[in-house]
Amino acid sequence: MYARKLRSSDGFIVFVVGIAVFTDMMLYGLIVPMLPYALSDRVGIAQRDVQRWNSILLGSFGGALMLGSLVMGWLGDKVPSRQTPFLLGLIALGLSTFAIALTRDLVILLIARVLSGLSSAVVSTVGYAILFDVVSTEKIGRALGFVSLSQSVGLLVGPALGGVLYEYGGYFITFVPAFVLIATEIALRVLVVVKKRDKAITKDEAQEPSEVSILAKGYTANPLYGTTLPPQTDPSRTDLENNPNNPTITSSDQI
């Protein structure tokens, strides 16, 4: 019971989303500086064409990220649970990273960069949507601050870590921390328990009667003074006499 409560807590969910965004940004900072070396040393592109293909790979990532964000923003609102697309996005992120680390083919490298952009769109778009689903309004600012901090740290750590690992360990070793983070994030994502979204009204809305229910009970909706009590009726009087709009009733009779 305690473990399930922890897995569904706001803090744990914010932590998992933060690690996912950190991993995504760290991978971006890790791969981008190494693309020229991958093109020249592994793929065998001539030095005069490296810059052109490097720009193409960067542009393909950005284009896939833009289109993927639009599609996932629409699709994320259609599915009953955001767990599945978020998990699939992490798996796609791992596959694209694995392909970039192993391939020596330019076409596969280009496809991997497109897949990286799409998976990044899924992780960021669906991840933020999950936060707004589970975190209350009073705490959403702190949650977004933590995730934004994770994003900045990942972008800061990626290039520095990649440079050190590439110098002392080689090309493939540079990707090992990324594989560890992606595997850890997938395991954490499986552990997370997120309730399915529905259109149920909130607690405050449930306690607050609607205008229709107020009018149905005989209350009067006054736009200036708010809602007033229904007119008091005297059972000894007739229905015509109980009507406050009856012009035949004098002020003394109403008193």
Sequence and secondary structure as in RCSB ss.txt:
>XXXX:A:sequence
MYARKLRSSDGFIVFVVGIAVFTDMMLYGLIVPMLPYALSDRVGIAQRDVQRWNSILLGSFGGALMLGSLVMGWL
GDKVPSRQTPFLLGLIALGLSTFAIALTRDLVILLIARVLSGLSSAVVSTVGYAILFDVVSTEKIGRALGFVSLS
QSVGLLVGPALGGVLYEYGGYFITFVPAFVLIATEIALRVLVVVKKRDKAITKDEAQEPSEVSILAKGYTANPLY
GTTLPPQTDPSRTDLENNPNNPTITSSDQI
>XXXX:A:secstr
 HHHHHHTSHHHHHHHHHHHHHHHHHHHHHHGGGHHHIIIIII   HHHHHHHHHHHHHHHHHHHHHHHHHHHHH
HTTSS SHHHHHHHHHHHHHHHHHHHH   HHHHHHHHHHHHHHHHHHHHHHHHHHHHHS TTTHHHHHHHHHHH
HHHHHHHHHHHHHHHHHHH TGGGGHHHHHHHHHHHHHHHH           HHHHHS  HHHHHHTT EEETTT
EEE      TTS HHHH TT TTS HHHH 
